[in-house]
Amino acid sequence: MENYLVNDIVMMKKGHPCGTNKWEIVRIGSDVKLECIQCKRIVTLSRAKFNKSVKCKV
């Protein structure tokens, strides 16, 4: 498992409906807040769900 920091760009396993699977980390805590690179949608995932869903750091 990698260490992720705020402003890192990560690639998720599943793509977003807008057509990209790259996200910027906005906040890290007990949950992780991500912003879609393409459409700027913000989602919040629990840390466990984030660790299962992330593919790699870009």
Rosetta silent file (secondary structure, phi, psi, omega in degrees, C-alpha in Angstrom):
SEQUENCE: MENYLVNDIVMMKKGHPCGTNKWEIVRIGSDVKLECIQCKRIVTLSRAKFNKSVKCKV
SCORE:     score description
SCORE:     0.000 S_00000001
   1 L     0.000  131.768  179.606    0.000    0.000    0.000 S_00000001
   2 L   -84.487  161.967  170.561    1.332    3.402   -0.990 S_00000001
   3 L   -92.677  128.312 -178.955    1.208    6.580    1.028 S_00000001
   4 L  -110.210  142.968 -179.236   -1.086    9.114   -0.572 S_00000001
   5 L  -121.262  161.961  175.307   -0.946   12.862   -0.018 S_00000001
   6 L   -61.133  142.195 -178.780   -3.311   15.749   -0.705 S_00000001
   7 L    77.753    2.154  171.945   -3.083   16.935   -4.371 S_00000001
   8 L   -71.853  146.943  174.194   -1.880   13.509   -5.602 S_00000001
   9 E  -100.620  126.687 -179.930   -3.552   12.277   -8.785 S_00000001
  10 E  -122.410  153.630  176.010   -4.737    8.667   -8.532 S_00000001
  11 E  -106.772  127.507 -179.532   -6.271    6.272  -11.036 S_00000001
  12 E   -93.493  159.858 -179.477   -9.278    4.287   -9.817 S_00000001
  13 L   -66.786  -41.343  179.477  -10.218    0.789  -10.992 S_00000001
  14 L  -102.642  143.307  179.458  -13.656    1.864  -12.234 S_00000001
  15 L   -80.577  156.674  175.599  -14.190    4.894  -14.452 S_00000001
  16 L   -81.483  151.619 -179.859  -16.434    7.846  -13.627 S_00000001
  17 L   -57.389  -21.758  179.065  -19.545    8.292  -15.834 S_00000001
  18 L   -74.355  -12.811  173.994  -17.958   11.425  -17.385 S_00000001
  19 L   113.879   -1.288  178.780  -15.364    9.146  -19.016 S_00000001
  20 L  -117.746  161.616  174.055  -12.219    9.437  -16.898 S_00000001
  21 L  -127.253   23.842  177.947  -10.828    7.404  -14.005 S_00000001
  22 E  -105.644  132.858 -175.901   -8.313    9.979  -12.737 S_00000001
  23 E  -133.226  148.733  174.179   -9.024   11.778   -9.472 S_00000001
  24 E  -103.064  133.525  178.029   -7.226   14.385   -7.351 S_00000001
  25 E   -77.887  122.707 -178.422   -7.094   13.814   -3.598 S_00000001
  26 E   -98.279  -37.494 -177.212   -8.604   16.851   -1.867 S_00000001
  27 E  -150.660  142.718  176.840   -8.654   15.655    1.763 S_00000001
  28 E  -127.667  133.207  176.647   -7.401   12.639    3.698 S_00000001
  29 L  -163.900 -135.398  174.352   -8.629   11.565    7.113 S_00000001
  30 L   -70.400  -20.779  170.966  -10.839    8.712    8.253 S_00000001
  31 E  -128.829  168.711 -175.853  -12.381    9.165    4.824 S_00000001
  32 E  -121.722  128.333  178.506  -10.897   10.414    1.538 S_00000001
  33 E  -102.071  127.385 -176.732  -12.368   13.243   -0.512 S_00000001
  34 E  -121.130  147.099  175.829  -11.658   13.040   -4.259 S_00000001
  35 E  -120.701  127.917  179.189  -12.286   15.492   -7.119 S_00000001
  36 E   -64.509  134.400 -178.723  -12.740   14.220  -10.678 S_00000001
  37 L   -66.620  -36.919 -173.899  -10.086   15.681  -12.984 S_00000001
  38 L   -84.108  -52.480 -172.629  -12.490   16.078  -15.917 S_00000001
  39 L  -104.787   -2.824  177.612  -15.873   17.194  -14.519 S_00000001
  40 L    66.176   18.174  174.874  -14.754   18.468  -11.067 S_00000001
  41 L   -69.686  141.922  179.586  -17.329   16.317   -9.202 S_00000001
  42 E  -111.416  131.428  176.422  -16.368   15.681   -5.584 S_00000001
  43 E  -128.814  154.428  177.868  -16.968   12.338   -3.874 S_00000001
  44 E  -120.022  128.611  178.282  -16.127   11.048   -0.412 S_00000001
  45 E  -121.999  148.650  172.468  -15.044    7.447    0.197 S_00000001
  46 E   -66.842  158.056 -178.348  -14.181    5.680    3.411 S_00000001
  47 H   -60.341  -40.049 -179.686  -10.481    4.921    3.752 S_00000001
  48 H   -64.719  -44.656 -179.910  -11.113    1.164    3.371 S_00000001
  49 H   -65.698  -39.880  177.773  -13.189    1.623    0.188 S_00000001
  50 H   -60.451  -47.036 -178.346  -10.578    4.010   -1.228 S_00000001
  51 H   -62.911  -32.343  177.631   -7.743    1.510   -0.612 S_00000001
  52 H   -76.196  -31.424 -172.334   -9.737   -1.229   -2.401 S_00000001
  53 H   -91.268  -19.712 -176.094  -10.724    1.003   -5.332 S_00000001
  54 E   -78.656  140.261 -179.696   -7.451    2.774   -6.123 S_00000001
  55 E   -96.979  -53.660 -179.124   -5.312    1.314   -8.893 S_00000001
  56 E  -165.389  168.170  173.812   -2.160    3.477   -8.807 S_00000001
  57 E   -88.249  137.588 -178.614   -0.700    6.935   -8.382 S_00000001
  58 L   -94.467    0.000    0.000   -0.307    8.848  -11.664 S_00000001
